[in-house]
Amino acid sequence: MNDNLNLLINKCLQNDRGAQLELYQLFAPMLYGICLKYMKNEDDAKDVFQEAFVIVFQKMHQYKFEGSFEGWLKRIFINKLIETLKKKQKDYFLLDIVDFEEKIQEEIPIEEPSIPQEKLLEYIRELPDQYRMVFNLYVFEKFKHREIAQMLDINEGTSKSNLNRAKSILQKKILASIKIRTA
């Protein structure tokens, strides 16, 4: 697959429309899924998805064939998602986080969901933007709090507290959902 992917990338670099379509079809489901996790609704997710793919093709010459191409794609999409959310909400991470870092003893564990995946995605999309962004970057993209803080221009303690608050909100929604179904 790696040689085939490299060949496909090279064809895209030569503006081969068929190769661009093939690359799009290969990665679109995964990348659109990422957009859905970060944005509150499908229309916003579709907008960011399209804009990010345009950036991919514009910047493809910057890919150096080092490391994972999928990782390179994800980074472009995540950066576009962060940029979009920051534009939507100028006071993006100005929360009431007064010395919250010192109050964090350990992260709040989140229960394994026994709910449909679509419902969990819905709950994640309902999180406030700042919590949803940190939650997704930490849980799904596996970034460390130090990296998240740097990406989002916040301090590490804010990243940790936003993650814990997101987990707490999700845990309450999941537990409420389970109680409703078993009642």
PyMOL commands that place a pseudoatom at each C-alpha (Angstrom):
pseudoatom trace, name=CA, resn=MET, resi=1, chain=A, elem=C, hetatm=0, pos=[0.000, 0.000, 0.000]
pseudoatom trace, name=CA, resn=ASN, resi=2, chain=A, elem=C, hetatm=0, pos=[2.867, 2.382, 0.801]
pseudoatom trace, name=CA, resn=ASP, resi=3, chain=A, elem=C, hetatm=0, pos=[4.308, 2.254, -2.750]
pseudoatom trace, name=CA, resn=ASN, resi=4, chain=A, elem=C, hetatm=0, pos=[0.822, 2.621, -4.215]
pseudoatom trace, name=CA, resn=LEU, resi=5, chain=A, elem=C, hetatm=0, pos=[0.138, 5.600, -1.947]
pseudoatom trace, name=CA, resn=ASN, resi=6, chain=A, elem=C, hetatm=0, pos=[3.440, 7.241, -2.900]
pseudoatom trace, name=CA, resn=LEU, resi=7, chain=A, elem=C, hetatm=0, pos=[2.607, 6.756, -6.572]
pseudoatom trace, name=CA, resn=LEU, resi=8, chain=A, elem=C, hetatm=0, pos=[-0.846, 8.245, -5.988]
pseudoatom trace, name=CA, resn=ILE, resi=9, chain=A, elem=C, hetatm=0, pos=[0.658, 11.248, -4.184]
pseudoatom trace, name=CA, resn=ASN, resi=10, chain=A, elem=C, hetatm=0, pos=[3.130, 11.810, -7.020]
pseudoatom trace, name=CA, resn=LYS, resi=11, chain=A, elem=C, hetatm=0, pos=[0.297, 11.745, -9.552]
pseudoatom trace, name=CA, resn=CYS, resi=12, chain=A, elem=C, hetatm=0, pos=[-1.611, 14.265, -7.433]
pseudoatom trace, name=CA, resn=LEU, resi=13, chain=A, elem=C, hetatm=0, pos=[1.475, 16.490, -7.436]
pseudoatom trace, name=CA, resn=GLN, resi=14, chain=A, elem=C, hetatm=0, pos=[1.269, 16.438, -11.246]
pseudoatom trace, name=CA, resn=ASN, resi=15, chain=A, elem=C, hetatm=0, pos=[-2.389, 17.612, -11.000]
pseudoatom trace, name=CA, resn=ASP, resi=16, chain=A, elem=C, hetatm=0, pos=[-3.764, 14.268, -12.182]
pseudoatom trace, name=CA, resn=ARG, resi=17, chain=A, elem=C, hetatm=0, pos=[-7.496, 14.737, -11.467]
pseudoatom trace, name=CA, resn=GLY, resi=18, chain=A, elem=C, hetatm=0, pos=[-8.145, 10.979, -11.398]
pseudoatom trace, name=CA, resn=ALA, resi=19, chain=A, elem=C, hetatm=0, pos=[-5.442, 10.498, -8.772]
pseudoatom trace, name=CA, resn=GLN, resi=20, chain=A, elem=C, hetatm=0, pos=[-6.808, 13.403, -6.740]
pseudoatom trace, name=CA, resn=LEU, resi=21, chain=A, elem=C, hetatm=0, pos=[-10.255, 11.832, -6.798]
pseudoatom trace, name=CA, resn=GLU, resi=22, chain=A, elem=C, hetatm=0, pos=[-8.813, 8.464, -5.763]
pseudoatom trace, name=CA, resn=LEU, resi=23, chain=A, elem=C, hetatm=0, pos=[-6.882, 10.046, -2.887]
pseudoatom trace, name=CA, resn=TYR, resi=24, chain=A, elem=C, hetatm=0, pos=[-9.998, 11.931, -1.829]
pseudoatom trace, name=CA, resn=GLN, resi=25, chain=A, elem=C, hetatm=0, pos=[-12.095, 8.742, -1.861]
pseudoatom trace, name=CA, resn=LEU, resi=26, chain=A, elem=C, hetatm=0, pos=[-9.418, 6.841, 0.052]
pseudoatom trace, name=CA, resn=PHE, resi=27, chain=A, elem=C, hetatm=0, pos=[-9.199, 9.281, 2.963]
pseudoatom trace, name=CA, resn=ALA, resi=28, chain=A, elem=C, hetatm=0, pos=[-12.566, 11.115, 2.899]
pseudoatom trace, name=CA, resn=PRO, resi=29, chain=A, elem=C, hetatm=0, pos=[-14.465, 8.796, 5.298]
pseudoatom trace, name=CA, resn=MET, resi=30, chain=A, elem=C, hetatm=0, pos=[-11.798, 9.016, 8.014]
pseudoatom trace, name=CA, resn=LEU, resi=31, chain=A, elem=C, hetatm=0, pos=[-11.239, 12.755, 7.610]
pseudoatom trace, name=CA, resn=TYR, resi=32, chain=A, elem=C, hetatm=0, pos=[-14.945, 13.579, 7.493]
pseudoatom trace, name=CA, resn=GLY, resi=33, chain=A, elem=C, hetatm=0, pos=[-15.358, 11.543, 10.693]
pseudoatom trace, name=CA, resn=ILE, resi=34, chain=A, elem=C, hetatm=0, pos=[-12.768, 13.776, 12.349]
pseudoatom trace, name=CA, resn=CYS, resi=35, chain=A, elem=C, hetatm=0, pos=[-14.658, 16.880, 11.194]
pseudoatom trace, name=CA, resn=LEU, resi=36, chain=A, elem=C, hetatm=0, pos=[-17.902, 15.490, 12.625]
pseudoatom trace, name=CA, resn=LYS, resi=37, chain=A, elem=C, hetatm=0, pos=[-16.257, 14.965, 16.018]
pseudoatom trace, name=CA, resn=TYR, resi=38, chain=A, elem=C, hetatm=0, pos=[-15.079, 18.548, 16.250]
pseudoatom trace, name=CA, resn=MET, resi=39, chain=A, elem=C, hetatm=0, pos=[-17.944, 20.545, 14.766]
pseudoatom trace, name=CA, resn=LYS, resi=40, chain=A, elem=C, hetatm=0, pos=[-21.380, 20.968, 16.320]
pseudoatom trace, name=CA, resn=ASN, resi=41, chain=A, elem=C, hetatm=0, pos=[-23.349, 20.170, 13.163]
pseudoatom trace, name=CA, resn=GLU, resi=42, chain=A, elem=C, hetatm=0, pos=[-22.973, 18.425, 9.828]
pseudoatom trace, name=CA, resn=ASP, resi=43, chain=A, elem=C, hetatm=0, pos=[-23.098, 21.619, 7.749]
pseudoatom trace, name=CA, resn=ASP, resi=44, chain=A, elem=C, hetatm=0, pos=[-20.121, 23.081, 9.619]
pseudoatom trace, name=CA, resn=ALA, resi=45, chain=A, elem=C, hetatm=0, pos=[-18.310, 19.733, 9.399]
pseudoatom trace, name=CA, resn=LYS, resi=46, chain=A, elem=C, hetatm=0, pos=[-18.858, 19.620, 5.615]
pseudoatom trace, name=CA, resn=ASP, resi=47, chain=A, elem=C, hetatm=0, pos=[-17.596, 23.199, 5.209]
pseudoatom trace, name=CA, resn=VAL, resi=48, chain=A, elem=C, hetatm=0, pos=[-14.391, 22.530, 7.134]
pseudoatom trace, name=CA, resn=PHE, resi=49, chain=A, elem=C, hetatm=0, pos=[-13.944, 19.192, 5.361]
pseudoatom trace, name=CA, resn=GLN, resi=50, chain=A, elem=C, hetatm=0, pos=[-14.074, 20.863, 1.932]
pseudoatom trace, name=CA, resn=GLU, resi=51, chain=A, elem=C, hetatm=0, pos=[-11.835, 23.751, 2.946]
pseudoatom trace, name=CA, resn=ALA, resi=52, chain=A, elem=C, hetatm=0, pos=[-9.263, 21.409, 4.479]
pseudoatom trace, name=CA, resn=PHE, resi=53, chain=A, elem=C, hetatm=0, pos=[-9.161, 19.195, 1.387]
pseudoatom trace, name=CA, resn=VAL, resi=54, chain=A, elem=C, hetatm=0, pos=[-8.490, 22.265, -0.748]
pseudoatom trace, name=CA, resn=ILE, resi=55, chain=A, elem=C, hetatm=0, pos=[-5.564, 23.045, 1.566]
pseudoatom trace, name=CA, resn=VAL, resi=56, chain=A, elem=C, hetatm=0, pos=[-4.320, 19.450, 1.234]
pseudoatom trace, name=CA, resn=PHE, resi=57, chain=A, elem=C, hetatm=0, pos=[-4.095, 19.729, -2.536]
pseudoatom trace, name=CA, resn=GLN, resi=58, chain=A, elem=C, hetatm=0, pos=[-2.591, 23.228, -2.351]
pseudoatom trace, name=CA, resn=LYS, resi=59, chain=A, elem=C, hetatm=0, pos=[0.092, 22.129, 0.113]
pseudoatom trace, name=CA, resn=MET, resi=60, chain=A, elem=C, hetatm=0, pos=[0.729, 18.613, -1.141]
pseudoatom trace, name=CA, resn=HIS, resi=61, chain=A, elem=C, hetatm=0, pos=[4.118, 19.730, -2.481]
pseudoatom trace, name=CA, resn=GLN, resi=62, chain=A, elem=C, hetatm=0, pos=[5.129, 20.292, 1.164]
pseudoatom trace, name=CA, resn=TYR, resi=63, chain=A, elem=C, hetatm=0, pos=[4.726, 16.610, 2.032]
pseudoatom trace, name=CA, resn=LYS, resi=64, chain=A, elem=C, hetatm=0, pos=[8.277, 15.226, 2.159]
pseudoatom trace, name=CA, resn=PHE, resi=65, chain=A, elem=C, hetatm=0, pos=[7.407, 11.496, 2.023]
pseudoatom trace, name=CA, resn=GLU, resi=66, chain=A, elem=C, hetatm=0, pos=[8.661, 11.211, 5.600]
pseudoatom trace, name=CA, resn=GLY, resi=67, chain=A, elem=C, hetatm=0, pos=[6.391, 9.881, 8.279]
pseudoatom trace, name=CA, resn=SER, resi=68, chain=A, elem=C, hetatm=0, pos=[2.775, 8.969, 7.838]
pseudoatom trace, name=CA, resn=PHE, resi=69, chain=A, elem=C, hetatm=0, pos=[0.846, 10.654, 5.030]
pseudoatom trace, name=CA, resn=GLU, resi=70, chain=A, elem=C, hetatm=0, pos=[-2.328, 9.984, 7.008]
pseudoatom trace, name=CA, resn=GLY, resi=71, chain=A, elem=C, hetatm=0, pos=[-0.807, 11.826, 9.970]
pseudoatom trace, name=CA, resn=TRP, resi=72, chain=A, elem=C, hetatm=0, pos=[0.112, 14.730, 7.693]
pseudoatom trace, name=CA, resn=LEU, resi=73, chain=A, elem=C, hetatm=0, pos=[-3.483, 14.859, 6.427]
pseudoatom trace, name=CA, resn=LYS, resi=74, chain=A, elem=C, hetatm=0, pos=[-4.919, 14.725, 9.955]
pseudoatom trace, name=CA, resn=ARG, resi=75, chain=A, elem=C, hetatm=0, pos=[-2.673, 17.585, 11.051]
pseudoatom trace, name=CA, resn=ILE, resi=76, chain=A, elem=C, hetatm=0, pos=[-3.966, 19.798, 8.230]
pseudoatom trace, name=CA, resn=PHE, resi=77, chain=A, elem=C, hetatm=0, pos=[-7.562, 18.952, 9.112]
pseudoatom trace, name=CA, resn=ILE, resi=78, chain=A, elem=C, hetatm=0, pos=[-7.065, 19.499, 12.844]
pseudoatom trace, name=CA, resn=ASN, resi=79, chain=A, elem=C, hetatm=0, pos=[-5.356, 22.842, 12.230]
pseudoatom trace, name=CA, resn=LYS, resi=80, chain=A, elem=C, hetatm=0, pos=[-8.248, 23.921, 9.987]
pseudoatom trace, name=CA, resn=LEU, resi=81, chain=A, elem=C, hetatm=0, pos=[-10.775, 22.781, 12.607]
pseudoatom trace, name=CA, resn=ILE, resi=82, chain=A, elem=C, hetatm=0, pos=[-8.981, 24.729, 15.345]
pseudoatom trace, name=CA, resn=GLU, resi=83, chain=A, elem=C, hetatm=0, pos=[-8.764, 27.822, 13.137]
pseudoatom trace, name=CA, resn=THR, resi=84, chain=A, elem=C, hetatm=0, pos=[-12.464, 27.604, 12.293]
pseudoatom trace, name=CA, resn=LEU, resi=85, chain=A, elem=C, hetatm=0, pos=[-13.545, 27.186, 15.902]
pseudoatom trace, name=CA, resn=LYS, resi=86, chain=A, elem=C, hetatm=0, pos=[-11.334, 30.055, 17.022]
pseudoatom trace, name=CA, resn=LYS, resi=87, chain=A, elem=C, hetatm=0, pos=[-12.894, 32.326, 14.403]
pseudoatom trace, name=CA, resn=LYS, resi=88, chain=A, elem=C, hetatm=0, pos=[-16.392, 31.314, 15.530]
pseudoatom trace, name=CA, resn=GLN, resi=89, chain=A, elem=C, hetatm=0, pos=[-15.704, 32.124, 19.126]
pseudoatom trace, name=CA, resn=LYS, resi=90, chain=A, elem=C, hetatm=0, pos=[-13.160, 34.842, 19.797]
pseudoatom trace, name=CA, resn=ASP, resi=91, chain=A, elem=C, hetatm=0, pos=[-13.163, 34.310, 23.565]
pseudoatom trace, name=CA, resn=TYR, resi=92, chain=A, elem=C, hetatm=0, pos=[-12.502, 30.664, 22.846]
pseudoatom trace, name=CA, resn=PHE, resi=93, chain=A, elem=C, hetatm=0, pos=[-10.921, 29.433, 26.027]
pseudoatom trace, name=CA, resn=LEU, resi=94, chain=A, elem=C, hetatm=0, pos=[-11.644, 32.189, 28.508]
pseudoatom trace, name=CA, resn=LEU, resi=95, chain=A, elem=C, hetatm=0, pos=[-13.176, 30.035, 31.186]
pseudoatom trace, name=CA, resn=ASP, resi=96, chain=A, elem=C, hetatm=0, pos=[-13.414, 30.360, 34.914]
pseudoatom trace, name=CA, resn=ILE, resi=97, chain=A, elem=C, hetatm=0, pos=[-10.234, 28.358, 35.467]
pseudoatom trace, name=CA, resn=VAL, resi=98, chain=A, elem=C, hetatm=0, pos=[-8.743, 29.871, 38.580]
pseudoatom trace, name=CA, resn=ASP, resi=99, chain=A, elem=C, hetatm=0, pos=[-5.942, 27.640, 39.809]
pseudoatom trace, name=CA, resn=PHE, resi=100, chain=A, elem=C, hetatm=0, pos=[-7.885, 24.622, 38.583]
pseudoatom trace, name=CA, resn=GLU, resi=101, chain=A, elem=C, hetatm=0, pos=[-4.609, 22.929, 37.695]
pseudoatom trace, name=CA, resn=GLU, resi=102, chain=A, elem=C, hetatm=0, pos=[-3.752, 22.689, 41.384]
pseudoatom trace, name=CA, resn=LYS, resi=103, chain=A, elem=C, hetatm=0, pos=[-7.147, 21.157, 42.179]
pseudoatom trace, name=CA, resn=ILE, resi=104, chain=A, elem=C, hetatm=0, pos=[-6.749, 18.306, 39.703]
pseudoatom trace, name=CA, resn=GLN, resi=105, chain=A, elem=C, hetatm=0, pos=[-5.708, 15.259, 41.659]
pseudoatom trace, name=CA, resn=GLU, resi=106, chain=A, elem=C, hetatm=0, pos=[-6.240, 12.803, 38.835]
pseudoatom trace, name=CA, resn=GLU, resi=107, chain=A, elem=C, hetatm=0, pos=[-8.257, 12.761, 35.683]
pseudoatom trace, name=CA, resn=ILE, resi=108, chain=A, elem=C, hetatm=0, pos=[-11.906, 11.805, 35.935]
pseudoatom trace, name=CA, resn=PRO, resi=109, chain=A, elem=C, hetatm=0, pos=[-12.227, 8.385, 34.320]
pseudoatom trace, name=CA, resn=ILE, resi=110, chain=A, elem=C, hetatm=0, pos=[-14.924, 8.015, 31.728]
pseudoatom trace, name=CA, resn=GLU, resi=111, chain=A, elem=C, hetatm=0, pos=[-16.988, 4.873, 31.762]
pseudoatom trace, name=CA, resn=GLU, resi=112, chain=A, elem=C, hetatm=0, pos=[-16.868, 2.571, 28.768]
pseudoatom trace, name=CA, resn=PRO, resi=113, chain=A, elem=C, hetatm=0, pos=[-19.974, 3.588, 26.880]
pseudoatom trace, name=CA, resn=SER, resi=114, chain=A, elem=C, hetatm=0, pos=[-22.658, 0.973, 26.549]
pseudoatom trace, name=CA, resn=ILE, resi=115, chain=A, elem=C, hetatm=0, pos=[-24.568, 3.220, 24.187]
pseudoatom trace, name=CA, resn=PRO, resi=116, chain=A, elem=C, hetatm=0, pos=[-24.634, 3.338, 20.395]
pseudoatom trace, name=CA, resn=GLN, resi=117, chain=A, elem=C, hetatm=0, pos=[-21.649, 5.034, 18.797]
pseudoatom trace, name=CA, resn=GLU, resi=118, chain=A, elem=C, hetatm=0, pos=[-23.923, 7.549, 17.049]
pseudoatom trace, name=CA, resn=LYS, resi=119, chain=A, elem=C, hetatm=0, pos=[-25.345, 8.622, 20.419]
pseudoatom trace, name=CA, resn=LEU, resi=120, chain=A, elem=C, hetatm=0, pos=[-21.853, 9.064, 21.878]
pseudoatom trace, name=CA, resn=LEU, resi=121, chain=A, elem=C, hetatm=0, pos=[-20.865, 11.184, 18.864]
pseudoatom trace, name=CA, resn=GLU, resi=122, chain=A, elem=C, hetatm=0, pos=[-23.995, 13.270, 19.426]
pseudoatom trace, name=CA, resn=TYR, resi=123, chain=A, elem=C, hetatm=0, pos=[-23.012, 13.823, 23.078]
pseudoatom trace, name=CA, resn=ILE, resi=124, chain=A, elem=C, hetatm=0, pos=[-19.490, 14.819, 22.065]
pseudoatom trace, name=CA, resn=ARG, resi=125, chain=A, elem=C, hetatm=0, pos=[-20.835, 17.281, 19.510]
pseudoatom trace, name=CA, resn=GLU, resi=126, chain=A, elem=C, hetatm=0, pos=[-23.040, 18.847, 22.203]
pseudoatom trace, name=CA, resn=LEU, resi=127, chain=A, elem=C, hetatm=0, pos=[-20.020, 19.705, 24.371]
pseudoatom trace, name=CA, resn=PRO, resi=128, chain=A, elem=C, hetatm=0, pos=[-19.024, 23.378, 24.508]
pseudoatom trace, name=CA, resn=ASP, resi=129, chain=A, elem=C, hetatm=0, pos=[-16.439, 24.103, 21.797]
pseudoatom trace, name=CA, resn=GLN, resi=130, chain=A, elem=C, hetatm=0, pos=[-13.489, 24.425, 24.156]
pseudoatom trace, name=CA, resn=TYR, resi=131, chain=A, elem=C, hetatm=0, pos=[-14.238, 21.129, 25.929]
pseudoatom trace, name=CA, resn=ARG, resi=132, chain=A, elem=C, hetatm=0, pos=[-14.979, 19.272, 22.684]
pseudoatom trace, name=CA, resn=MET, resi=133, chain=A, elem=C, hetatm=0, pos=[-11.723, 20.433, 21.085]
pseudoatom trace, name=CA, resn=VAL, resi=134, chain=A, elem=C, hetatm=0, pos=[-9.534, 19.367, 24.008]
pseudoatom trace, name=CA, resn=PHE, resi=135, chain=A, elem=C, hetatm=0, pos=[-11.451, 16.100, 24.444]
pseudoatom trace, name=CA, resn=ASN, resi=136, chain=A, elem=C, hetatm=0, pos=[-11.025, 15.153, 20.779]
pseudoatom trace, name=CA, resn=LEU, resi=137, chain=A, elem=C, hetatm=0, pos=[-7.370, 16.134, 20.608]
pseudoatom trace, name=CA, resn=TYR, resi=138, chain=A, elem=C, hetatm=0, pos=[-6.567, 14.165, 23.759]
pseudoatom trace, name=CA, resn=VAL, resi=139, chain=A, elem=C, hetatm=0, pos=[-8.800, 11.108, 23.394]
pseudoatom trace, name=CA, resn=PHE, resi=140, chain=A, elem=C, hetatm=0, pos=[-8.939, 10.551, 19.633]
pseudoatom trace, name=CA, resn=GLU, resi=141, chain=A, elem=C, hetatm=0, pos=[-5.776, 12.194, 18.332]
pseudoatom trace, name=CA, resn=LYS, resi=142, chain=A, elem=C, hetatm=0, pos=[-3.620, 11.143, 21.328]
pseudoatom trace, name=CA, resn=PHE, resi=143, chain=A, elem=C, hetatm=0, pos=[-1.994, 14.541, 21.858]
pseudoatom trace, name=CA, resn=LYS, resi=144, chain=A, elem=C, hetatm=0, pos=[-0.478, 15.318, 25.253]
pseudoatom trace, name=CA, resn=HIS, resi=145, chain=A, elem=C, hetatm=0, pos=[-1.768, 18.268, 27.284]
pseudoatom trace, name=CA, resn=ARG, resi=146, chain=A, elem=C, hetatm=0, pos=[1.449, 20.174, 26.623]
pseudoatom trace, name=CA, resn=GLU, resi=147, chain=A, elem=C, hetatm=0, pos=[0.890, 19.832, 22.852]
pseudoatom trace, name=CA, resn=ILE, resi=148, chain=A, elem=C, hetatm=0, pos=[-2.799, 20.735, 23.124]
pseudoatom trace, name=CA, resn=ALA, resi=149, chain=A, elem=C, hetatm=0, pos=[-1.989, 23.806, 25.167]
pseudoatom trace, name=CA, resn=GLN, resi=150, chain=A, elem=C, hetatm=0, pos=[0.511, 24.917, 22.557]
pseudoatom trace, name=CA, resn=MET, resi=151, chain=A, elem=C, hetatm=0, pos=[-1.866, 24.276, 19.645]
pseudoatom trace, name=CA, resn=LEU, resi=152, chain=A, elem=C, hetatm=0, pos=[-4.776, 26.091, 21.264]
pseudoatom trace, name=CA, resn=ASP, resi=153, chain=A, elem=C, hetatm=0, pos=[-2.782, 28.862, 22.894]
pseudoatom trace, name=CA, resn=ILE, resi=154, chain=A, elem=C, hetatm=0, pos=[-3.888, 27.966, 26.419]
pseudoatom trace, name=CA, resn=ASN, resi=155, chain=A, elem=C, hetatm=0, pos=[-1.997, 26.761, 29.466]
pseudoatom trace, name=CA, resn=GLU, resi=156, chain=A, elem=C, hetatm=0, pos=[-1.592, 23.094, 30.265]
pseudoatom trace, name=CA, resn=GLY, resi=157, chain=A, elem=C, hetatm=0, pos=[-3.814, 23.314, 33.346]
pseudoatom trace, name=CA, resn=THR, resi=158, chain=A, elem=C, hetatm=0, pos=[-6.668, 24.691, 31.247]
pseudoatom trace, name=CA, resn=SER, resi=159, chain=A, elem=C, hetatm=0, pos=[-6.269, 21.771, 28.859]
pseudoatom trace, name=CA, resn=LYS, resi=160, chain=A, elem=C, hetatm=0, pos=[-6.441, 19.295, 31.754]
pseudoatom trace, name=CA, resn=SER, resi=161, chain=A, elem=C, hetatm=0, pos=[-9.451, 20.962, 33.337]
pseudoatom trace, name=CA, resn=ASN, resi=162, chain=A, elem=C, hetatm=0, pos=[-11.286, 21.186, 29.990]
pseudoatom trace, name=CA, resn=LEU, resi=163, chain=A, elem=C, hetatm=0, pos=[-10.696, 17.468, 29.447]
pseudoatom trace, name=CA, resn=ASN, resi=164, chain=A, elem=C, hetatm=0, pos=[-11.978, 16.600, 32.914]
pseudoatom trace, name=CA, resn=ARG, resi=165, chain=A, elem=C, hetatm=0, pos=[-15.031, 18.793, 32.508]
pseudoatom trace, name=CA, resn=ALA, resi=166, chain=A, elem=C, hetatm=0, pos=[-15.766, 17.231, 29.107]
pseudoatom trace, name=CA, resn=LYS, resi=167, chain=A, elem=C, hetatm=0, pos=[-15.458, 13.745, 30.585]
pseudoatom trace, name=CA, resn=SER, resi=168, chain=A, elem=C, hetatm=0, pos=[-17.701, 14.707, 33.475]
pseudoatom trace, name=CA, resn=ILE, resi=169, chain=A, elem=C, hetatm=0, pos=[-20.399, 16.066, 31.152]
pseudoatom trace, name=CA, resn=LEU, resi=170, chain=A, elem=C, hetatm=0, pos=[-20.188, 12.985, 28.912]
pseudoatom trace, name=CA, resn=GLN, resi=171, chain=A, elem=C, hetatm=0, pos=[-20.284, 10.643, 31.875]
pseudoatom trace, name=CA, resn=LYS, resi=172, chain=A, elem=C, hetatm=0, pos=[-23.459, 12.302, 33.189]
pseudoatom trace, name=CA, resn=LYS, resi=173, chain=A, elem=C, hetatm=0, pos=[-25.129, 12.090, 29.780]
pseudoatom trace, name=CA, resn=ILE, resi=174, chain=A, elem=C, hetatm=0, pos=[-24.132, 8.456, 29.324]
pseudoatom trace, name=CA, resn=LEU, resi=175, chain=A, elem=C, hetatm=0, pos=[-25.344, 7.484, 32.783]
pseudoatom trace, name=CA, resn=ALA, resi=176, chain=A, elem=C, hetatm=0, pos=[-28.625, 9.348, 32.225]
pseudoatom trace, name=CA, resn=SER, resi=177, chain=A, elem=C, hetatm=0, pos=[-29.025, 7.564, 28.889]
pseudoatom trace, name=CA, resn=ILE, resi=178, chain=A, elem=C, hetatm=0, pos=[-28.408, 4.173, 30.473]
pseudoatom trace, name=CA, resn=LYS, resi=179, chain=A, elem=C, hetatm=0, pos=[-30.895, 4.886, 33.278]
pseudoatom trace, name=CA, resn=ILE, resi=180, chain=A, elem=C, hetatm=0, pos=[-33.549, 5.927, 30.776]
pseudoatom trace, name=CA, resn=ARG, resi=181, chain=A, elem=C, hetatm=0, pos=[-33.084, 2.729, 28.755]
pseudoatom trace, name=CA, resn=THR, resi=182, chain=A, elem=C, hetatm=0, pos=[-33.167, 0.450, 31.802]
pseudoatom trace, name=CA, resn=ALA, resi=183, chain=A, elem=C, hetatm=0, pos=[-36.099, 2.186, 33.473]
for i in range(1, 183): cmd.bond("trace and resi %d" % i, "trace and resi %d" % (i + 1))
show_as sticks, trace
zoom trace
